[in-house]
């Protein structure tokens, strides 16, 4: 071995000895030191550092987020939802300060507020989620919405649990509930999401949804609740819902008073099942007799007509104040109806068939009686309802021609379902929609009170069994103009 090789061998031996002693040195260095309890911080699943205290980080976040606490009037702000902190034991003492970690987080993720996520489960639509700070405020807001659609005096009686026995005409609530299933869960809510902080905000959201369009009307001389509703394309009932200080259509208004005329779009459905007892008139009809001893065309009133009266009991189901179903459970006649009788002379030098003499007579109610008008002629839900909806007589019950005439159209279309239009004297047309059956065809001559179809719920615009009954001056869809069907019965 050369001198050079001996020197290299000695150097190699020394190096091996040094490296072999390092673990012994480290062991001696740490043999009396225990591992520290630290916390490893993850953001969106990625480790971003070690900290000594989880509580100190949370305290630092809370202290720095004063603006957020003031905005929502809360005592504490919390870490982002994507921040995860786990306990970690290590000899390594290279930790980050709370300040440095906070600076890293605040530019990346949103801090959170402790609150509640409300899930409103819709039967045939997507669920709706609402963030609120206080679940009691949410419950109070729901109660406010209920009161907007339900008579408050009746509501008090229902909530008291008092057994109400109706004596004569009146009504009572049999059941009251929210149609949707509502779940409430405590959660940490990111501050960039919509968070409803008080009862008033929550109530407004429940009535109008997230696309709230604030709109107000300033009362002028001569205004009434009805005229304001009509001018702003609202039903009176809709106007009363958003103006709880107005108790009825007869409420007194003052000049300069601001009235909300916003269109509601409720996100929950208040269902009210009501027992109602009403007194209804039974309209008399006109009967005709023909007398060959009297001159042709002579008209003599043989008997004046007199309306009858009856007590009708209904079971009515409302959803957000709108009638969805009405059934007649009982009827009791008080006064019998007396029909009007008119004698028409047919004496002539020529032979005349009395049945060919055209007589329109009084207008005939298009359904069985008693019945229930579930929606009137006018504005509702931002659209004009050009008819009256009649219900209560049941699916498949008869629909009658309102007067003598000629069938103008018999057709089906996706919105109104099976429909019939009839032309009458004086260019008046009647229109019957949502039928379950049609018993006439275009060109048929029909008589007042003749069965032309049956009540149903066909077409996408139908939400429950009823007849959509409209009246027009001139042919519908061809220059005719709709008018209130009630006017033909006055």
C-alpha positions in Angstrom: 0.0 0.0 0.0 1.4 3.3 -1.0 1.7 6.2 1.3 -1.2 7.9 -0.6 -3.4 4.9 -0.2 -2.7 4.8 3.6 -3.7 8.4 4.0 -7.0 7.9 2.1 -7.8 4.9 4.2 -7.3 6.8 7.4 -9.6 9.7 6.1 -12.4 7.2 5.1 -12.2 5.5 8.6 -12.5 8.9 10.3 -15.6 9.9 8.2 -17.4 6.6 8.9 -16.7 7.0 12.6 -18.1 10.6 12.6 -21.4 9.6 10.8 -21.8 6.6 13.0 -21.7 8.8 16.1 -24.3 11.4 14.8 -27.4 9.3 15.8 -25.9 8.7 19.2 -25.3 12.5 19.5 -29.0 13.2 18.4 -30.3 10.6 20.8 -28.3 12.2 23.7 -29.6 15.6 22.6 -33.3 14.6 22.6 -33.3 11.8 25.1 -34.7 14.1 27.8 -37.0 16.1 25.5 -40.6 15.0 24.9 -42.4 15.6 21.5 -44.5 18.8 21.4 -48.3 18.8 20.9 -48.7 20.9 17.8 -51.5 21.4 15.2 -51.1 20.9 11.5 -53.3 23.2 9.4 -54.8 22.1 6.1 -56.6 24.4 3.6 -58.6 22.7 0.9 -56.9 19.4 1.8 -53.3 20.8 1.5 -51.0 21.3 4.5 -50.0 24.9 4.9 -48.2 24.9 8.2 -47.9 24.1 11.9 -49.2 26.1 14.8 -48.8 25.8 18.6 -52.4 26.7 19.5 -55.6 26.1 17.7 -57.5 28.4 20.1 -55.0 31.3 19.5 -55.6 31.0 15.8 -59.4 31.1 16.2 -59.0 34.1 18.7 -56.8 35.9 16.2 -59.4 35.4 13.4 -62.2 36.6 15.6 -60.2 39.7 16.7 -59.2 40.7 13.1 -62.7 40.2 11.6 -64.3 43.1 13.5 -66.0 44.5 10.4 -67.8 41.2 9.7 -68.9 41.0 13.3 -70.4 44.5 13.1 -72.1 43.7 9.8 -74.0 40.7 11.2 -74.1 41.9 14.8 -72.5 38.7 16.0 -70.0 38.0 18.8 -67.7 35.7 16.8 -66.3 35.0 13.4 -64.9 31.6 12.6 -62.3 29.9 10.3 -63.3 29.0 6.7 -65.2 25.8 6.1 -62.2 24.4 4.0 -59.8 24.9 6.9 -59.0 21.7 8.8 -56.8 21.6 11.9 -55.5 18.3 13.4 -53.4 17.5 16.4 -49.8 16.6 15.6 -47.0 15.4 17.9 -43.4 16.4 16.8 -39.9 17.3 18.0 -39.9 19.9 15.2 -40.5 23.4 16.7 -40.7 25.3 13.4 -44.2 26.7 13.7 -46.0 29.6 12.0 -47.4 32.6 13.9 -51.1 33.1 14.0 -50.6 36.4 12.1 -48.8 34.8 9.2 -51.3 32.0 8.9 -54.2 34.4 9.1 -52.7 36.5 6.2 -52.4 33.3 4.1 -56.0 32.3 4.8 -57.8 35.6 4.4 -56.7 36.1 0.8 -57.9 32.6 -0.2 -61.1 31.6 1.6 -64.1 33.2 3.2 -64.5 33.3 7.0 -67.7 31.9 8.5 -70.6 32.9 10.8 -72.3 30.4 13.0 -76.0 30.2 12.0 -78.6 27.9 10.7 -79.2 26.4 7.2 -83.0 26.1 6.5 -83.9 23.5 3.9 -87.4 23.8 2.4 -88.1 20.5 0.6 -90.3 21.1 -2.5 -92.4 18.2 -3.7 -92.0 18.8 -7.5 -89.2 21.3 -7.6 -85.7 21.9 -6.3 -85.2 22.3 -2.6 -84.7 25.8 -1.3 -81.9 26.6 1.2 -81.9 29.7 3.3 -79.1 30.9 5.7 -80.3 32.6 8.9 -78.6 33.7 12.1 -81.4 32.9 14.5 -83.8 30.0 14.2 -86.3 31.7 16.5 -86.4 34.6 14.1 -87.1 32.1 11.3 -90.0 30.6 13.3 -91.4 34.0 14.0 -91.2 34.9 10.3 -93.1 31.8 9.4 -95.8 32.7 11.8 -96.0 36.2 10.3 -96.4 34.7 6.8 -99.2 32.4 8.1 -101.0 35.5 9.5 -100.7 37.1 6.1 -102.9 34.4 4.5 -105.2 33.5 7.4 -107.8 35.5 9.2 -106.2 36.4 12.5 -109.4 36.0 14.6 -110.0 32.5 13.2 -106.3 31.7 13.7 -106.4 32.7 17.4 -109.4 30.4 18.0 -107.6 27.5 16.1 -104.4 27.9 18.1 -106.3 28.1 21.4 -107.4 24.5 20.8 -111.0 25.6 21.6 -113.7 23.3 20.1 -115.9 25.5 17.9 -119.4 24.4 17.1 -121.0 26.6 14.3 -124.6 27.6 14.9 -125.9 28.9 11.6 -123.7 30.8 9.1 -120.0 31.0 9.8 -116.6 29.3 9.3 -113.8 27.8 11.3 -110.3 26.4 10.6 -110.2 22.6 10.8 -106.4 22.3 10.0 -103.5 24.6 9.3 -100.0 23.6 8.2 -97.0 24.3 6.0 -97.1 22.1 2.9 -93.3 21.7 2.6 -91.1 19.7 5.0 -88.7 22.2 6.7 -85.4 21.1 8.2 -83.2 23.3 10.4 -79.5 22.6 10.9 -76.8 24.5 12.8 -73.8 25.3 10.5 -70.9 27.6 9.9 -71.9 29.7 6.9 -69.4 31.4 4.6 -69.7 35.2 4.8 -70.0 35.6 1.0 -73.3 33.7 1.0 -76.7 35.4 1.6 -77.4 35.4 5.3 -80.7 36.7 6.6 -80.0 38.4 9.9 -83.4 39.4 11.3 -87.1 38.5 11.3 -88.1 41.2 8.9 -85.5 40.1 6.3 -86.6 36.5 6.6 -90.3 37.4 6.3 -89.6 39.4 3.2 -87.7 36.5 1.7 -90.5 34.0 2.5 -93.1 36.2 0.8 -91.1 37.4 -2.2 -88.2 34.9 -2.8 -84.7 36.1 -3.7 -85.9 38.3 -6.6 -87.5 41.0 -4.5 -88.7 44.0 -6.4 -89.7 46.8 -4.0 -92.5 48.9 -5.4 -94.6 51.5 -3.6 -97.7 53.6 -4.4 -98.5 56.9 -2.8 -102.2 57.3 -2.1 -104.0 60.1 -3.8 -107.5 61.6 -3.3 -110.2 59.2 -4.3 -108.1 56.1 -4.1 -109.4 52.9 -2.5 -107.8 49.6 -1.8 -109.6 48.1 -4.8 -108.7 50.9 -7.2 -105.0 50.7 -6.1 -105.0 46.9 -6.6 -106.6 47.2 -10.0 -104.2 50.0 -11.2 -101.2 47.9 -10.1 -102.4 44.6 -11.6 -103.0 42.9 -8.2 -105.9 41.1 -6.7 -107.2 42.8 -3.5 -106.1 39.8 -1.5 -102.6 40.1 -2.8 -102.4 43.8 -1.8 -103.7 43.0 1.7 -101.0 40.2 2.2 -98.1 42.7 1.7 -99.8 45.5 3.7 -100.7 43.9 7.0 -101.9 47.3 8.3 -104.8 47.1 5.8 -107.4 44.7 7.2 -109.9 44.7 4.4 -110.8 46.2 1.0 -112.8 48.8 3.0 -109.7 50.0 5.0 -109.5 53.8 5.2 -106.5 55.3 3.4 -104.9 58.7 3.9 -103.5 61.0 1.2 -99.7 60.5 0.9 -99.8 57.1 2.6 -97.3 54.6 1.0 -98.8 51.3 0.1 -96.6 48.3 -1.1 -97.7 47.1 -4.5 -95.0 44.4 -4.9 -96.0 41.1 -6.4 -95.6 38.2 -3.9 -93.9 34.9 -4.8 -94.0 32.8 -1.6 -91.3 30.2 -1.0 -93.5 28.3 1.5 -97.1 27.2 1.1 -99.6 27.9 3.9 -102.4 25.3 3.7 -105.6 26.1 5.4 -108.5 23.6 5.5 -111.7 25.4 6.4 -115.3 24.4 7.3 -117.6 27.1 6.0 -121.4 27.5 6.2 -123.0 30.0 3.8 -126.4 31.2 3.0 -126.9 31.1 -0.8 -129.7 32.3 -3.1 -131.2 29.8 -5.5 -131.8 31.8 -8.6 -135.2 31.3 -10.2 -135.5 30.4 -13.9 -138.0 31.5 -16.5 -140.4 29.0 -17.9 -142.4 29.5 -21.1 -145.9 28.4 -21.9 -147.5 28.8 -25.4 -151.2 29.8 -25.8 -152.9 29.4 -29.1 -155.9 31.5 -28.0 -153.7 34.6 -27.7 -152.3 36.7 -30.5 -148.9 35.7 -32.0 -146.0 37.4 -30.1 -148.1 38.4 -27.0 -146.1 38.0 -23.8 -147.9 37.8 -20.5 -146.3 37.3 -17.1 -148.4 34.5 -15.5 -146.2 34.2 -12.4 -143.4 36.4 -11.0 -140.2 34.6 -10.1 -138.8 34.6 -6.6 -135.3 33.4 -5.6 -135.1 30.7 -3.0 -132.6 30.3 -0.2 -130.4 27.5 1.1 -127.7 26.8 3.7 -124.6 25.3 2.1 -121.7 23.7 4.0 -118.4 23.6 2.2 -115.0 22.0 2.9 -112.5 24.4 1.4 -108.8 24.0 1.0 -106.6 27.2 0.5 -103.0 27.4 -0.4 -101.5 30.8 0.3 -105.0 32.3 0.4 -106.0 30.8 -3.0 -108.8 28.2 -3.2 -107.4 24.9 -4.4 -110.4 22.7 -3.7 -114.0 23.2 -2.5 -116.5 20.4 -1.8 -120.1 20.7 -0.7 -120.7 18.5 2.3 -124.3 19.5 3.1 -127.3 21.6 1.8 -130.5 22.7 3.5 -133.3 24.6 1.8 -134.8 27.5 3.7 -137.1 29.0 1.1 -138.2 27.2 -2.1 -137.6 28.9 -5.4 -140.6 30.1 -7.5 -139.9 30.1 -11.2 -141.1 32.9 -13.4 -143.7 31.9 -15.9 -144.3 33.8 -19.2 -147.2 32.9 -21.5 -146.5 33.6 -25.2 -149.3 33.9 -27.7 -149.1 31.8 -30.9 -152.5 32.5 -32.5 -152.1 33.2 -36.2 -153.6 32.6 -39.6 -150.7 30.3 -40.4 -149.6 27.2 -38.6 -146.6 27.8 -36.2 -144.5 25.3 -34.3 -144.1 26.9 -30.8 -140.7 25.2 -30.4 -139.3 27.3 -33.3 -140.0 30.6 -31.5 -136.6 31.8 -30.2 -136.5 32.8 -26.6 -133.3 33.5 -24.8 -134.7 34.0 -21.4 -132.6 34.5 -18.3 -129.0 33.3 -18.3 -128.6 29.8 -16.8 -125.8 29.1 -14.3 -123.4 26.7 -16.1 -122.9 24.2 -13.2 -125.0 22.5 -10.7 -126.1 24.5 -7.7 -125.0 25.0 -5.0 -121.5 25.8 -6.2 -118.5 27.8 -5.1 -116.7 30.6 -7.1 -113.0 29.9 -6.2 -111.5 32.8 -8.3 -113.1 35.9 -9.6 -112.7 38.0 -12.7 -109.7 40.3 -12.4 -105.9 40.4 -11.5 -104.3 37.5 -9.7 -100.5 36.6 -9.3 -99.5 39.3 -11.8 -101.8 38.1 -14.7 -105.4 39.1 -15.6 -107.9 36.3 -15.0 -110.6 36.8 -17.8 -113.2 34.5 -16.3 -114.6 33.1 -13.1 -113.7 29.7 -11.7 -116.6 27.6 -10.4 -116.0 24.5 -8.3 -117.6 22.4 -5.5 -119.8 20.2 -7.7 -117.3 17.5 -8.2 -115.3 15.9 -11.0 -117.6 14.7 -13.8 -120.6 16.9 -12.7 -122.6 18.4 -15.6 -121.8 21.6 -17.4 -124.8 23.4 -19.0 -125.2 25.9 -21.9 -125.7 29.3 -20.3 -128.3 30.2 -22.9 -129.8 29.3 -26.3 -127.2 29.4 -29.0 -125.0 27.7 -31.6 -121.8 25.9 -30.8 -119.0 28.0 -32.2 -115.9 25.8 -31.4 -115.2 22.5 -29.7 -111.5 21.9 -29.2 -108.5 20.9 -27.0 -105.3 22.9 -26.3 -102.6 22.2 -23.7 -103.3 25.1 -21.3 -107.1 25.1 -21.1 -107.6 21.4 -21.9 -111.0 20.4 -23.4 -113.1 23.5 -24.2 -116.4 24.7 -25.8 -117.4 28.1 -27.1 -121.0 29.0 -27.8 -122.4 32.0 -29.8 -125.6 33.6 -28.4 -127.9 36.5 -29.3 -126.5 40.0 -29.4 -123.0 38.8 -30.3 -122.4 37.4 -26.8 -120.1 34.3 -26.5 -119.6 31.9 -23.6 -116.4 29.9 -23.1 -116.2 26.7 -21.0 -112.7 25.3 -20.2 -110.9 22.4 -18.3 -113.8 20.0 -19.2 -113.4 16.3 -18.7 -115.9 15.6 -21.5 -117.5 17.4 -24.4 -121.0 16.4 -25.6 -121.5 18.8 -28.5 -119.8 19.6 -31.8 -119.4 22.8 -33.8 -122.6 23.9 -35.4 -124.9 22.2 -33.0 -127.9 24.3 -31.8 -128.2 24.2 -28.0 -130.8 25.2 -25.6 -130.5 27.1 -22.3 -129.6 24.5 -19.6 -128.7 21.8 -22.0 -125.8 19.5 -20.8 -122.8 20.2 -23.0 -120.0 18.6 -21.1 -118.7 17.6 -17.6 -116.4 19.4 -15.1 -112.8 18.3 -14.9 -109.2 19.5 -14.6 -107.7 19.2 -18.1 -104.9 21.5 -19.3 -101.7 22.7 -17.6 -103.4 25.8 -16.2 -105.8 23.7 -14.0 -104.8 23.3 -10.4 -107.9 21.6 -9.2 -111.3 20.4 -10.5 -113.3 23.5 -11.7 -115.0 25.2 -14.6 -113.2 28.2 -16.2 -116.3 30.2 -17.4 -115.7 33.3 -19.6 -118.0 35.7 -21.5 -117.1 37.7 -24.6 -118.6 40.4 -26.7 -117.7 39.2 -30.1 -115.9 35.9 -31.0 -113.0 35.0 -28.6 -109.6 35.3 -30.3 -111.1 37.0 -33.3 -111.7 40.5 -32.2 -114.0 39.7 -29.2 -113.5 41.3 -25.8 -113.9 39.5 -22.5 -116.2 41.0 -19.8 -117.1 40.0 -16.2 -119.4 37.0 -16.4 -121.3 38.1 -13.4 -122.9 41.0 -15.4 -125.1 38.6 -17.4 -126.7 37.4 -14.2 -127.7 40.8 -12.9 
